């Protein structure tokens, strides 16, 4: 069983998010886990991030074997540099170790640039689909808050269009789910 941790990269510099890479996020998370929980936490999370036991040629003796290689990077399943959304995967047994270390991420390096930022945990889910559903609702709430803070009608109209596009996407995905339930494709 796995857990998926949905995070948001928060930075005062909007350019920070556009130059992040999944490897840089993975390394920053790995370093934060090492600082927070030491070798034990790093070993537990390294195995849970990579799923090393299932790979040919991977060390199979305990969690420490994966951590000793030093090459293990946390599994960043999804990264949207435009929105700053990051989805991390880990084993269910160790997701609390991961979540407790995320506040220690204070900067990300990417494309020869170091940016001060932090990871805001939005949701912990059992499936990628549950994280997607949460993200749609979260983005809709964010857009509605922006709508309330608009100063002119042009801004309001732009945000209304964004909210409607979220609604249409969700309705289409729900109708797609109903077709799958009937057994037809």
Secondary structure per residue as TSV (DSSP state, phi and psi in degrees):
chain	resnum	aa	ss	phi	psi
A	1	X	-	360.0	140.3
A	2	X	E	-120.1	162.4
A	3	X	E	-127.3	145.0
A	4	X	E	-117.2	125.5
A	5	X	E	-106.8	116.7
A	6	X	E	-93.9	122.7
A	7	X	E	-126.7	163.0
A	8	X	E	-126.8	130.9
A	9	X	E	-81.7	119.9
A	10	X	E	-112.9	125.7
A	11	X	-	-148.9	149.1
A	12	X	S	-72.7	-28.2
A	13	X	S	-91.9	111.6
A	14	X	T	-64.0	-21.7
A	15	X	H	-71.5	-19.2
A	16	X	H	-58.4	-45.5
A	17	X	H	-66.2	-30.4
A	18	X	H	-77.6	-13.5
A	19	X	T	-112.8	14.5
A	20	X	-	-83.6	151.5
A	21	X	-	-128.1	154.3
A	22	X	H	-61.8	-35.8
A	23	X	H	-65.6	-39.6
A	24	X	H	-64.9	-40.0
A	25	X	H	-64.8	-44.9
A	26	X	H	-60.0	-43.0
A	27	X	H	-66.4	-40.3
A	28	X	H	-64.6	-40.2
A	29	X	H	-67.2	-42.4
A	30	X	H	-60.1	-43.9
A	31	X	H	-64.1	-38.1
A	32	X	H	-65.7	-39.9
A	33	X	H	-64.2	-41.5
A	34	X	H	-62.9	-40.7
A	35	X	H	-68.0	-39.0
A	36	X	H	-79.0	-41.1
A	37	X	H	-124.3	3.3
A	38	X	H	69.2	-158.8
A	39	X	H	-65.1	-37.0
A	40	X	H	-61.4	-50.9
A	41	X	H	-62.6	-40.4
A	42	X	H	-64.3	-41.7
A	43	X	H	-65.3	-45.0
A	44	X	H	-61.1	-47.0
A	45	X	H	-75.0	-29.4
A	46	X	H	-64.7	-42.7
A	47	X	H	-66.7	-42.2
A	48	X	H	-70.9	-30.2
A	49	X	H	-73.7	-40.3
A	50	X	H	-97.1	-22.8
A	51	X	-	64.4	40.6
A	52	X	G	-60.1	-31.2
A	53	X	G	-64.0	-23.3
A	54	X	G	-88.9	-5.9
A	55	X	S	-94.7	145.4
A	56	X	T	-69.1	134.6
A	57	X	T	82.0	-1.3
A	58	X	S	-85.1	150.1
A	59	X	-	-61.1	138.6
A	60	X	-	-116.9	1.2
A	61	X	S	-100.2	92.9
A	62	X	H	71.0	166.4
A	63	X	H	-67.8	-28.3
A	64	X	H	-65.1	-29.2
A	65	X	H	-62.7	-37.6
A	66	X	H	-71.6	-37.4
A	67	X	H	-71.9	-31.3
A	68	X	H	-68.7	-22.9
A	69	X	T	-68.9	-27.8
A	70	X	S	76.8	-9.9
A	71	X	-	-94.9	-4.0
A	72	X	-	-74.4	130.0
A	73	X	-	-122.8	139.1
A	74	X	-	-54.3	148.0
A	75	X	E	-78.6	105.2
A	76	X	E	-90.8	103.5
A	77	X	E	-77.0	-28.1
A	78	X	E	-152.4	137.0
A	79	X	E	-142.4	122.1
A	80	X	E	-113.7	103.6
A	81	X	T	-67.4	-26.4
A	82	X	T	-69.2	-44.5
A	83	X	T	-95.1	-13.8
A	84	X	T	76.7	24.9
A	85	X	E	-92.6	132.9
A	86	X	E	-129.8	135.1
A	87	X	E	-119.5	117.9
A	88	X	E	-106.5	143.4
A	89	X	E	-112.9	138.3
A	90	X	E	-150.9	169.0
A	91	X	E	-73.2	148.8
A	92	X	G	-57.0	-37.5
A	93	X	G	-63.1	-25.9
A	94	X	G	-119.5	13.9
A	95	X	H	-67.9	-26.1
A	96	X	H	-70.4	-35.0
A	97	X	H	-61.1	-44.6
A	98	X	H	-62.9	-50.2
A	99	X	H	-62.9	-35.4
A	100	X	H	-73.2	-21.3
A	101	X	H	-90.2	-19.6
A	102	X	H	-58.5	-36.1
A	103	X	T	-63.7	-15.4
A	104	X	T	-82.5	-7.8
A	105	X	-	-75.9	115.2
A	106	X	-	-116.6	-12.5
A	107	X	E	-156.0	154.9
A	108	X	E	-126.8	142.2
A	109	X	E	-109.4	134.1
A	110	X	E	-162.3	136.9
A	111	X	T	51.1	51.0
A	112	X	T	54.6	36.6
A	113	X	E	-140.2	135.8
A	114	X	E	-108.2	125.1
A	115	X	E	-123.4	133.6
A	116	X	E	-76.8	127.7
A	117	X	-	-164.9	176.9
A	118	X	E	-144.0	163.0
A	119	X	E	-102.2	121.5
A	120	X	E	-98.5	116.7
A	121	X	E	-75.2	122.4
A	122	X	E	-96.9	-38.6
A	123	X	E	-161.9	146.8
A	124	X	E	-121.1	121.6
A	125	X	E	-130.4	164.7
A	126	X	S	-86.4	-18.7
A	127	X	S	-137.2	160.2
A	128	X	H	-64.9	-36.8
A	129	X	H	-60.9	-42.0
A	130	X	H	-64.7	-35.0
A	131	X	H	-68.8	-37.7
A	132	X	H	-63.2	-44.6
A	133	X	H	-61.4	-43.4
A	134	X	H	-62.1	-42.4
A	135	X	H	-63.3	-37.2
A	136	X	H	-62.2	-46.6
A	137	X	H	-64.8	-41.0
A	138	X	H	-62.9	-46.5
A	139	X	H	-64.7	-36.5
A	140	X	H	-63.1	-43.5
A	141	X	H	-63.2	-39.8
A	142	X	H	-63.1	-42.0
A	143	X	H	-65.4	-38.6
A	144	X	H	-66.0	-35.9
A	145	X	H	-65.5	-39.8
A	146	X	H	-62.9	-38.7
A	147	X	H	-61.0	-40.0
A	148	X	H	-67.4	-27.0
A	149	X	T	-94.5	4.6
A	150	X	-	-67.4	147.6
A	151	X	-	-105.7	-21.8
A	152	X	S	-136.2	169.1
A	153	X	H	-69.4	-31.7
A	154	X	H	-63.9	-43.5
A	155	X	H	-62.8	-43.2
A	156	X	H	-59.8	-44.4
A	157	X	H	-63.1	-40.9
A	158	X	H	-62.4	-44.1
A	159	X	H	-70.4	-37.7
A	160	X	H	-58.8	-42.2
A	161	X	H	-60.9	-40.5
A	162	X	H	-64.7	-41.9
A	163	X	H	-64.4	-43.0
A	164	X	H	-63.4	-38.1
A	165	X	H	-65.5	-35.5
A	166	X	H	-64.6	-43.3
A	167	X	H	-64.1	-43.8
A	168	X	H	-64.9	-39.6
A	169	X	H	-62.6	-42.6
A	170	X	H	-67.4	-42.2
A	171	X	H	-62.9	-40.5
A	172	X	H	-65.7	-40.3
A	173	X	H	-68.5	-33.9
A	174	X	H	-68.4	-40.4
A	175	X	H	-66.5	-33.2
A	176	X	H	-66.0	-36.2
A	177	X	H	-65.7	-38.0
A	178	X	H	-64.8	-37.8
A	179	X	H	-63.9	-38.7
A	180	X	H	-65.6	-34.6
A	181	X	H	-66.3	-31.3
A	182	X	H	-76.1	-12.9
A	183	X	T	89.2	1.3
A	184	X	-	-98.9	151.3
A	185	X	-	-126.8	360.0
